[in-house]
Amino acid sequence: MLTVVLGAAIIALVFVSQDHWRRGLLGLGVVLLAGAVLRLVLPTRRAGLLAVRSRVFDVATLVALGMTIVAVTLAVPAPGS
């Protein structure tokens, strides 16, 4: 599962590198939130390297990071506004 999350995160970062920073960072935030959902619903042995600490810690960390990235990205005014 970590491969799927990392692959999606790399795609989001490619968007950032091509000057589509808002779309890329929103994508990265969504990927982290999706990783939190995967960690929450999958058994530890199927979660693979998404399981770092306890389930609660992993989910809380991924949700906090994902929500922070999404909130900060949406808080920055769009160019030309």
N, C-alpha and C positions, 0 to 999 in steps of 0.2 A: 504494500500500500504506500510505503514511503516513496517508491519510484513514481507512482502516479501523482502524488502531491508535489514532489520535486520537479517532475516534468511540467506540470501545469504552472508552477512557480517560475520556472525558466522561461516558459512562453510569455508569461506576464512581464518578466524583466526584459525580454526582447522588445516588447511594446514600449517599455520605458526608454530603452536605448534608442528607439527610432522616433523619439520626440512625441510619442503618444502617452505621456506620463500619467495623465488622469485615468485613461482606460487601463493602463498597465498596473497602476497602484490599486485601483478598484478590483481588478482581477486578482492581484496578489492577496488583498484582504479577503476576498471571497474564497480563494484557495485555502487560506489558513482556517477560515470558518468551516469549510468542507472537511479539512483534516481533523478538526475538532469533532465534527459529527461522525466521521469514520472511526476515530478513536473511542468515541462514546458507544457506538453500536457494535463494533467488532470485538470478538473475544481477543484477549491479549496475544495468544499465539498467532492469530490471523492479522493482527494490527502490525506485526513486524516491528520495524524500527520507529514507528509512531509511538510505541510504548516505551517511554524513557523512564518515567517515574511511576507514581500511582495514576490510575485513570483520572481521578479528580484533578490532580496537579496538571497532567497533560492537557486535559480539556480546558481547564481554566486559563492556562497559559496561551493556548492557541486561540481561544475566544478573545482574550484580552488583546493580544497582538493584532488579530484580524479586525476587531472593532476599532482599535486605535488607528490603524492604517486607513480604514474606510472613513472614519470620522475626520481625520486630518485632511485627507484628500478632498472630501466634500466641503470642508471649511475654507479651503483656498479658493478665492474667487476665480472664475473662468476668465481667460484673457479677453479683453475688450469689454468687460462688464463695468 
